[in-house]
Amino acid sequence: MNHAYCTIVTKSRLYQFLAMQASMVRHIKSFKIFVLCVDDSSYLLLKKCMLDNTSLIKRSQIENKELLSLRYKRKLNEYCWTLKPSLFIHLFDRYKQFDTITYIDSDIYFFSDPSSIYIDVPDFNILLTTHIIHRRYNAGFVCFRRSETAKSALVWWRKQCYDWCSEHPSGDKFGDQGYLNELPKMYSGVENVKTPGVNVAPWNYHIFNISSNNGIVTVNDKPLIFYHFSGLRVLTMNEFALRHKDRNKVIPCIHHTYFKQIQRVILNVKKINPGFNGYENEAYHRRSSMVFRLNIATGREK
């Protein structure tokens, strides 16, 4: 199976993407990832990074008249969500060598090889992951196969996102994500990820027994494949905001690994472009989030 990954990056998510890409290099023997850069700052910085196994895509390469008409009508996060099905369609149209393509949010971090995900569910048109604590789907990990069924689903998903893609829930809709729940009703071959250790996140970590032994993190005695750091924002070199209400626990064997990787990323970026600033709005997130501090010299919490 010829497989590729893709993601969408903005300036304020660049540090997290670079951490994710480093985790992919560490744990995936061979991979290809396409990165849609929504702004020029992220594109120019990533171009200077010259990352292995990584191809950059400018926003202008996939924008059509419908997307251009929406760009300034929607918030940046909403526009990024709107772009997702269009990115899939662009990649399948242009890169015929790939049989399957998986979108992953840039705030995902791999702790082990994800290849078992595709071994455990070899036959699918669309492969989705739930939030685990309930049956609704999460749009942070979405895989489509090159097939007429999947293509039809992508065209339908794109049309829905053109029509409505808001961060404010409305009925069963939320951003691009709520539409995924309709796919099993409409298309054949929609399967759920069955592999343990996938999409552990702030909303579900509490149901797992998480431990670490010799640097290997496990959940219920199975390897953690990836943790989804949803709601995490990078404020400064040593400060990170956690924005999930009531689910802001720091798990040292998971969060410390991630924070330290981001700190290494920031130091590397400073060498490449000393003037680059990929931090979030510090004042806003200090008011609305739990702020976690890590001393880069000692690795200890403050």
Secondary structure, 3 states (H helix, E strand, C coil): CCEEEEEEECHHHHHHHHHHHHHHHHHCCCCCEEEEECCHHHHHHHHHHCCCCEEEEEHHHCCCHHHHHHCCCCCHHHHHHHHHHHHHHHHHHHCCCCCEEEEECCCEEECCCCHHHHHHCCCCCEEEEECCCCCCEEEEEEEEECCHHHHHHHHHHHHHHHHCCCCCCECCECCCCHHHHHHHHHCCCEEECCCCCCCECCCCHHHCCEEEECCEEEECCEECCEEECCCEEEEECCEEEECCCCCCCCCHHHHHHHHHHHHHHHHHHHHHCCCCCCCCCHHHHHHHCEEEEECCCCCCEC
